Each structure stands twice: as C-alpha cells, then as structure tokens.
Amino acid sequence: MIRSLAFIAALALAAPAAAQDQSLADVRSELADLSAQLQSLRSELVASGAQGMQAAGGSSALERMDTMEASLMRLTSRTEELQNRIDRVVKDGTNRIGDLEFRLCEATPGCDIGSVGQTPTLGGESSGASVASAPAAAAPSASSNAPALAMNEQADFDRAKGVLAQGDFQGAADLFSAFAQSYPGGPLTGEAMYLRGEALEKTGDTGSAARAYLDAFSAAPEGTFAPDSLFKLGTSLANLGQTVEACATLREVGARFPNAAATSSAQGAMQSLACQ
C-alpha cells in the first residue's frame, strides 16, 4: 500500500515534466489513470480498517491522498485550459489565412472565387513546439537535424535554384512548384515554397507571389521560413493595394516571431505604410 502510494505521488509530481514530450491528450489520459488509481487506493485503504490505516501512516495517509487528488485536479484543469487556448489560436489563424486567400483571389485578375477551396487547418495535423528565426534577405538552408532527403530531392532542388540564379524566374517558379508537389513535407520543401514566391515576385505577378508566400507560411507556420514568408506576404498585399490586410499581416510578424530578423523589416514596412 505504502509503495503504491509513493509510486502515484512520484508520477503526479513528474507529470508536468513528462508533458514536454507528450500531447495534451496523452497527458489528460495519464492524469485520468492516476486519478482512478488514487481513488482505488483510497477505497482499499478505507476497507483495510484501523490496522491498515495505521500501517499506511494513520490519518495523514488520507490527507496526503487529498493533497495528491487536489494536485491532479489542478493539472487536469490546466491541460483543459491549454487545449482550449490552442484550439482558439488554430481556429483564429485558419480563419485569417482563409480570409487572406479570398482577398488575394479578389485582387488577382482572372482568379475564380469559386476555386478557393476550404483552408486546411493551420499547421496541419501537428505543429512544431519551437519557433526558429530566419534572416529576411536570405533564408537559411535546412537544419542538419532535418529528416533524410529522398532520392533525387537535393538534385531537383539545386536544379530549380540554378534556374532561378540564371534569371529564368517563371521557369524556376514552375520547378519549385513541381518540387513541393513531389516532396511534400520534405526538409527542403519550405525553402522551395518560399523561393517560388520570390521567383513569381520577380516576374511581376504579385498576386501569385502573395499566394505562394501564403502557402509557404500555411504549410509550416512555425517553421524556419515562416517569418520571412509572413513578411513577404505582407509586402505583397501592400503592393496589391490591400493596405489594411498588409498592416495586419506585418504586425503578426513581430507578434509571432519577435526575435526574427524579418521583424525589423516588417516594422520598417509598417512605418512606410503608416500602419496604425
């Protein structure tokens, strides 16, 4: 009995640390299991009578159980609060991206509003826990800790970059688009989507460039290229005459990525646009 009680106490104290490597659903499930075990121990202790109570440490055993139960309730309540907050952020972010897609289509000649489909949930099925900074002028290459490259992935990426360096911007945009479709979720895909936006921007197709930057940000809203993609989206919206939306987007750069180099560029762009 005493060993079981100590085991549950250790698990309850370790729960916050373990949560760092688990989803909130996993944490809530474990907290529910711990609560059920604690209730079972309480019933076992009460049923053991005075002798069992004395062996467990007397009336203080029940007091310790009450303390642990209260801690479990606080942890459970906290995980529910976090889940609700995350759900609100994801919903709000998804709605904002959907609105930007609609407005981009309105501002792009020849775009069919009916072709704007349902916006995928922000971040997809999962999103990273950390935010990485990236310079605004030249986005860095993929991290050495990134997943292994698929066969021909590096060669296809280098070929698209080579075409971009040669000044064939439309050709490069097409190659980067094909690359993103061929290697979805790959370690170089975020950079490819970002560079596609730059290539389209140099062709003068600002509307398509803005959509490319939006796609790059939506695919990885906390990835390495997210700050620059968001900044470029804001400046593209400004060039399309969507000043209000541009200011809102540029403001998000600093709010989401305060330490990124793109934040300084976004602040300068906001000053130029006289954003309120």
N, C-alpha and C positions, 0 to 999 in steps of 0.2 A: 504493500500500500504506500509506504513512505517513498520507495524508489519510484513508483508510478507517479506520485505527486511531484517529486523532484524533476522527473522527466518532462512532465507537462509544463512545469514552471520554466524550465530551460527553453522549451520550444516557444512558449509565449514571449519570452524575452528576446529570442532570436528572430522572431517573425519580421520585425522591421528591417533587419539587415538582409534577410533572405529575400525580401520583396524587391531588392535591387535587381535580381536576376530572374524574376518571375513576372507573369502578367498579373493584373489586378484580379482577374478571375481565379487564377491559381491561389493567390493569397487569400481571397474570400473563402475558397473551398477549404483551405487548410485551417483557417480560423473557425469555420463551422465544425470541422472534425475535432479540433481542440476543445471547442465548447461542448460538443457531445461527450467527449471523453471525460471532461471535467464534471459534467452532470452525472455520468455513470459512476465516477469515483465518489461523488457526494452521496449518491444513493447507497453505494457499497459501504461507505463509512458509517452512515446513519444506521444501516441494517446490522452492522457488526456490534452494536450496543456499546455499553460503557467500557468494556475491555478493549474493543477495537479502537474506540475513540482515544483511550489512554495511550495505546501503542502508537497511534499516529501523532501524538503530541498534545492531546487534550483538546479543549475547546478552541485553542489557537489554530488547529488544523482547519476548522470551518472558516475561521477568519481569513486564513491565507487563501482558501478557496474563493471566498467572496472577493478578495483583492484581485486574484487572477481573473475571475469572471468579469469584474469591472474593467480590467485592462483589455480583455478580449472584446468586450462590447465597444470600448473606445476605438480599438484598432479596426473593428468591423465597420463602425460608423465612419471612420476616416477613409477607408477604402471606398465606401459608397460615395462619399463626397468627392474623392478624386475621380472616380469613374464618371460621375455626373458632370464634373468640370471638363474632363476630356471629351465627353460626348458633345457638350455645348461648343467647345472650341472646334471640333471636327465639323460639326454641323454648320457653324457660322463660316468657317473657312471654305467649306464646299459650296455654300450658297454664294459667297463672294466671288469665287472662281467662276461659278456658273453665270453670274451676272456679268463678269468681265468678258466671258466667251460670247454672250449675247450682244454686248455693246461693241465688241470687236467686229462681229459679223455685220452689225449695223453700219459700222464705219468703213467696212471693206467693200468696194464696188464689186457687184456680181455675186456676193455671198448670199446664199439662200438661208433665211432664218430657220426654215423647217429642217435644215441639215444639222442644226446644232442639237446634238443628242443630249441625253442625261449626263450630267457631270459625275465622273467617278468620285467616290468618297476620298476626301483629302488624305494623301499618304497611302492609299490602297489598303490592303489588309493589315499592314503593320507599318510603323514608322520608327526611325532611329531615336535613341534616347539622348543623343548629344548633338549639338549644333557645331558645325565646323566653319571657320572663317575662310573667305577666299578673296583675293585681290580683285578689284573691279576691272583693271585693264586687261590682265591676262590670267585666266582661270588655271589653277594648278592641275597637274596630271593626277591620275588615280593613285590612291594610297597603296603602299606596298603590302598592306594587310587586306587588300580587296580580294574578292573571290578570283579564282584562277580564270584566265582568259579561255574562251572557246577557240577551237581550231579556226585559223584564218581571221580571228577577230582583230588582232593587232594590225595585221596587214591591211584589212579593209578600212580600218580607222586611219591608218597612215596614208592610205591612198586618197581618202576624202580630204585629209588635211593638206596633202600635196596639191590637190586640185584647187583648194582654197588659196594656197600660197601663190599659185600661178595666176590668180585673178579671175578664174572661171567660177564666179560666185553662184550662178544658177546651177551649174554642174555640181559644185560642192554641196549646195543645199539638197539636191536630189540624192547624192551619195550618203549624206548624213541621215536623211530621212529613211533611206533603204537600210542603213546600218541600224538605226533604232528599232526598226521592224524586225530585223534579222536577229538582233541580240537584246531583246527586252530584259531589263533588269541587270544587264552586264556591268562590269566595273567601269567601262568607258562610255556607256550609253548616256549618262548625264552630261558629260562633256560634249558628246556628239550632238545632243539636242540643243545645247547652248550655242555651239558653233554654227548649227543650222540657222539659228536666229540671226547670228552675226552675218552669215552669208546672205540671207534674204534681205537684211537691212542694207547691205551694200548694193543689192540690185535695185534698191529704191522701192521695194514692195514692203512698205512699213506695216501694213495690216497683217500680212502673212508673217512678218518678223515678230510682231507682237504676239501673234498666236503661238509661234514657235517658242518664244520665251515663256509664255504662259504654260505651254505643255511641259517645258523643261522644269518649271517650278512645281507644277502639279504632280509630276512623276516622283519627285523627291523633295518635298517642302522643307526638309531639314538636312538635305544633303550638301555636299561641298559647293555645288554650283547654284544653290538656292538663292543666296544673297544677290549675286550678280544677275541671275535670271529675273528676280523681282525688280531690281533696279532698272534693268533694260526694258522690262515690261512697262514700268512707269514712264520712262522717257519716250517709249514708242507711243504710248497713249497720249502723251503731251503733243507729239508730232502729228497725231491724228486729230488733234483739236479737242480731245476728251480731258480737259484740264482738271475738272473735279475728280474724275477717276484716277488721273495721273497723280495728283497730290495725295489721294488716299493710299495709292499703291506705294509711292515713295515713302510715305510716313510709316508704312508697315515694315520697310527695310530696317529702319532703326529700332522699331519695336521688337522685331523678331531676332535681329542679328546685331546687337549693339556694338559688338567687338569686330565686326567685319569691315574690311576696307571699303566695301560698297556703301556703307552707311554714310561715310563722309561725302561720297559722290552724290548720294541721294539728298543730303542736306543742301548741297550746293545747287542741285537741280530745283529743289523746292524754293530756294531763295529766288532763283531766276524766274520761276513761275508765280512768285508772290503768293505761295500757298498760305492759307490762314491756319 
